[in-house]
């Protein structure tokens, strides 16, 4: 009976991780790790935040620092090139967080757009993983919003209000220029 309940819990966790798609969950019913990214889609060169959480009720041993690898769509390792083989314990409910700047440690360049997978290194037989995507994003608009030039329309009532004002501003500018010129000439004569 206890085995059936355990299998039901594991099946539920597996179904939830597949259906939700935002995290990978793996482990025995008492030793369970989840790996998550803060988003599913990132812009090129945007920092990727990766969290590994012990969602079980026993300590899980992480086998390296960082305890993860990032692979491209072809399965090639892009991060990290150097790993410390070091055993670290992650207690129940505890999380370790890492950031990745999308740098390929093996080619010394930023990674291209595509799908990437984070895999963990722990004492578990089945390691959780999480796939995310990097895309080229349009440049951010300048000034907080973007108005296409060919679609810029100023209501006619605003133009009617601004036309006399522009005439007054032009007149004041001309008078100011004459005054400045007259003072300059007066200084030259003295």
HELIX and SHEET records of a PDB file:
HELIX    1   1 UNK A    2  UNK A   20  1                                  19    
HELIX    2   2 UNK A  142  UNK A  144  5                                   3    
HELIX    3   3 UNK A  149  UNK A  151  5                                   3    
HELIX    4   4 UNK A  156  UNK A  189  1                                  34    
SHEET    1   A 4 UNK A  23  UNK A  27  0                                        
SHEET    2   A 4 UNK A  32  UNK A  37 -1                                        
SHEET    3   A 4 UNK A  48  UNK A  54 -1                                        
SHEET    4   A 4 UNK A  95  UNK A 100 -1                                        
SHEET    1   B 5 UNK A  41  UNK A  43  0                                        
SHEET    2   B 5 UNK A 129  UNK A 135  1                                        
SHEET    3   B 5 UNK A 114  UNK A 120 -1                                        
SHEET    4   B 5 UNK A  68  UNK A  71 -1                                        
SHEET    5   B 5 UNK A  77  UNK A  79 -1                                        
SHEET    1   C 2 UNK A  60  UNK A  62  0                                        
SHEET    2   C 2 UNK A  88  UNK A  90 -1                                        
SHEET    1   D 2 UNK A 103  UNK A 104  0                                        
SHEET    2   D 2 UNK A 109  UNK A 110 -1                                        
END                                                                             
